Amino acid sequence: MNLQSDESRTNTVGLCATCTHSRKIQSDRGSIFFLCQLSENDPAFPRYPRLPVLSCPGYVPAPASPA
């Protein structure tokens, strides 16, 4: 199992790693994708954006999880 640190995941995924509108999807084969939930109502947002996402007009940081 390949576990990445939060910092490493943020570098490879970009903004989607910390966005409220992003949902992590894992396929049966173990591939990981990030679904942009804004795409459900706005066609300007791709369902599965190319990573890393470096800028996005819909980005909203997710609330910090308690430590």
N, C-alpha and C positions, 0 to 999 in steps of 0.2 A: 504494500500500500504506500503510495507516494503522498506524504503530507507536506503541504507548503505552509510557510509562515504567512501571517496576515500581510506583512510588508511585501513579500515575494508575490503573493496572489494579486495585490493591488498593482504591482509593477507589470504583471503579465495580462491582467484583465482590464486594468484602468478604472475608470469611474464606476463601472457596473459592479465592482466588488463591494462598494459602499453605498450604492444608490437604493433609496426606498422603493423605486419602481422595478428593480431587478429581482428576478427569481432564478436561483440556481437549479438547473435541470440536469440529472444524470441519466444517461441512456443505459440500457441493459448491458451494453458492452463496456461500460465504465467511462465513456466520454462525457465531459462536462460542458454544458452550454449555459449561457445566461440569457433568459427571456426578458425582454423589455415589455412590461405590462402596459406602458403607454401606447404600444402598438395596437392594443385592442380597440382603442377609440380614436386614434390619430394615425393615419397612414404615413405621416412624415417620419415616424419612428419605425425603424426596422424591427421585426419580431426578434431576430437573433442577430444583433449587431456584430460587425467584425471587431475583433479584439486586438490590441487594447483600445478602448474608447478613451480618447484624450480630451475631448470636449463634447458637451451635449447640452442643448437648451432645456432639456427636461430634468437634468440632474438635481436631485434633492438628497442630501446626505441622510443616511439612516441614523436613527438615534443611537447613541453609544450604548453598548450593552454593559450592564453592571459587572465590575471586575470581581 
